[in-house]
Amino acid sequence: MGALDFLDQELKQLRADGLFRTNRVLAGPQGARAVIDGQEVVNLSSNDYLGLANDSRLKEAAIAGVRDWGAGTAAVRTIIGTMAIHEELERKLAAFKHTEAAIVFQSGFTCNSGVVPTIVGEGDTIISDELNHASIIDGARLSRAQIVRYRHRDLDDLEAKLKEAQSSRRRLVVTDGVFSMDGDIAPLPGIVALCQRYGAISYVDDAHASGVLGEAGRGSVHHFHLDGQVDVQVGTLSKAVGVLGGYVASNRALIDWLVHRGRPFLFSTSHPPAVTMACIRALEIMESEPERHRRLWSNTAYFKAKLEDLGFDCGHSETPITPVIVGEGARAMEMSDRLMKEGVFAQGIAYPTVAKDKGRLRTIVTAGHSESDLDEAVTAFAKVGREMGLIP
Ligand SMILES: *Cc1c(COP(=O)(O)O)cnc(C)c1O
């Protein structure tokens, strides 16, 4: 009898429920086409929106980072783990987001889990969109503030919840900028207006909006012309930027506060130079090559229109995340497997990540896809969709 034997039972149950999974494995770089489980496929499941993850200039920057600055930093930021390049990246991010200052964390996840508890605590209320990311939920729990969920993108419900929280010391309204499962956009102008009316702090997680929405991909705040009106903007360096990391862009006071109270910043080692140098290069490319951003959106429009013409239910997506909703989770998984046989990878998503009857394939088009990649994908979707009776 081992102390971990209870896990055998748990894993057996997962298998019985058909929920046990093994990871798909890449045999080479991430990209619009990739070798997945030994097969070359059109890849519709990465977050590499701008095709930067395997860009030769980012790779050269990473190599220069190792050569000139070493493999690791061997200290947390607040002891002696801050290099000049870390601060250079933060200055570039603040300029990119049009804020006073920015601070980088190890990942988008640690950003949310670390930042929320520095803003609110006991006696405060967090008012959170019901479909917000897991890292926001973890940050909210760590804060010990009261957590209230409002209906997805529902401003009336948000207002009702703000009214109920009037007696709290502070109120924090948190939303994803772009929602990862449906590709819809938070109604930021309405959220900001309500935050101003009810004296709440506004916090937007732009993980799927940075590099995607707004001029040059500055994010959802810029997209809605709300520069300077959202208190806290979180972004990731792990999706469109193509590397790894998370950041907060805000006013100087919050950034200074995070240097003193952001626990992942204080207690976990800083990014290796290769990561930081590649991020700096990525930001330069995002600003100097707007055609990547345009290509992302023209590819998105092209692919979405083709899927809709075929008769698929693509939900309410407004961004390069296009769900193909098929119903039961098992159907989504079956469709994903069948597409793989046709040379297309689109991840199936089932309950509990989405509602029981809203199982789906989640596709993400990137700037790296060629028209023939997308045509190939559409042909496979048409064939499998007809075989499964999903489209006429
Ligand atoms: C992906 C994601 C994160 C996590 O970012 P990482 O840099 O991968 O840790 C946080 N928030 C949202 C909304 C995300 O989609």
The ligand as a Tripos MOL2 file, in Angstrom:
@<TRIPOS>MOLECULE
LIG
   15    15     1     0     0
SMALL
NO_CHARGES

@<TRIPOS>ATOM
      1 C1         -3.3250   31.7700  -21.8760 C.3       1 LIG1
      2 C2         -3.9490   32.6650  -20.8920 C.ar      1 LIG1
      3 C3         -3.2780   33.0090  -19.7080 C.ar      1 LIG1
      4 C4         -1.9770   32.3710  -19.3230 C.3       1 LIG1
      5 O1         -0.8980   32.9020  -20.0320 O.3       1 LIG1
      6 P1          0.4880   32.1270  -20.0190 P.3       1 LIG1
      7 O2          1.4810   33.1580  -20.4110 O.co2     1 LIG1
      8 O3          0.3610   30.9940  -20.9880 O.co2     1 LIG1
      9 O4          0.7010   31.6340  -18.6240 O.co2     1 LIG1
     10 C5         -3.8760   33.9180  -18.8670 C.ar      1 LIG1
     11 N1         -5.0720   34.4680  -19.1590 N.ar      1 LIG1
     12 C6         -5.7590   34.1440  -20.2730 C.ar      1 LIG1
     13 C7         -7.0720   34.7870  -20.5520 C.3       1 LIG1
     14 C8         -5.2210   33.2310  -21.1810 C.ar      1 LIG1
     15 O5         -5.8940   32.9130  -22.2810 O.3       1 LIG1
@<TRIPOS>BOND
     1     1     2 1
     2     2     3 ar
     3     2    14 ar
     4     3     4 1
     5     3    10 ar
     6     4     5 1
     7     5     6 1
     8     6     7 2
     9     6     8 1
    10     6     9 1
    11    10    11 ar
    12    11    12 ar
    13    12    13 1
    14    12    14 ar
    15    14    15 1
@<TRIPOS>SUBSTRUCTURE
     1 LIG1         1 GROUP 0 **** ****
